[in-house]
Amino acid sequence: MIKVTVWNENRHEQKNPVVKDIYPKGIHGAIQEFLEKAGHDVSTATLDEPQHGLTEEVLNNTDVLVWWGHLAHDEVEDEIVNKVYQRVLDGMGLLVLHSGHFSKIFKKLMGTSCDLKWREADEKERIWIVNPSHPIANGLGEYIELEKEEMYGEHFDIPAPDDLVFVSWFEGGEVFRSGAAYNRGKGKVFYFRPGHETYPTYYNEDVQKVITNAVSFLAPSGSEAPKYGNAKPLEAIGAK
């Protein structure tokens, strides 16, 4: 059983009745429900909780952290970002969703601006599976089609992914690298694009399958931590 913490700002749900109507339990609550049905041990945390709900105890007991943010990236305390960053390097998986591309933690892990083009115009999104052998693509067809979504377009200012799993096409003509996986220290990071708050994207079965697959993929491997610093030779140096 994988221990998952779903983190969400939970601000749109408080400010926008449209979002509240779509996600009455919050975006975090909707994600928690289908991950629990998949057999995972899931808890949630939100921005306005003490330490944003991400205490050392919570982080140390999290195998995979799911991150959704948008309105208040700057309100996330740097101390918490640094703790999450270190946990990723130590082996915790991080799944960054939609507008989390601009979060402090994703930008810190990527080392770039993570900027992009965007547009809200109720556009069709077709998410093409460009790496069908990747574990995150398990159980999917050739593509996922969403009737309405916010457009994100290239150039997406991220490093070249270690694995590119999805590429999106939008009705207005743009394309976007919408499923990108990275190795960071002992941990793994996956960015998955769809999930604008005013659309019921997280109820889509294929989107749920991607997130569920990603949680399994991102879970710690249990491998031994590498040793750094001064090292004694394994063999006698200069021996004849």
Secondary structure, DSSP 8 states (H G I E B T S, - for coil): --EEEEEE---HHHH-HHHHHH-TTHHHHHHHHHHHHTT-EEEEEETTSGGGG--HHHHHT-SEEEEE--TTGGGS-HHHHHHHHHHHHTT-EEEEEGGGGGSHHHHHHHTS----EEEEEEEEEEEEES-TTSGGGTT--SEEEEEEEEEEES-------SEEEEEEEETTS-EEEEEEEEEETTEEEEEE----TTS-GGG-HHHHHHHHHHHHHHS---------S----SS-TT--
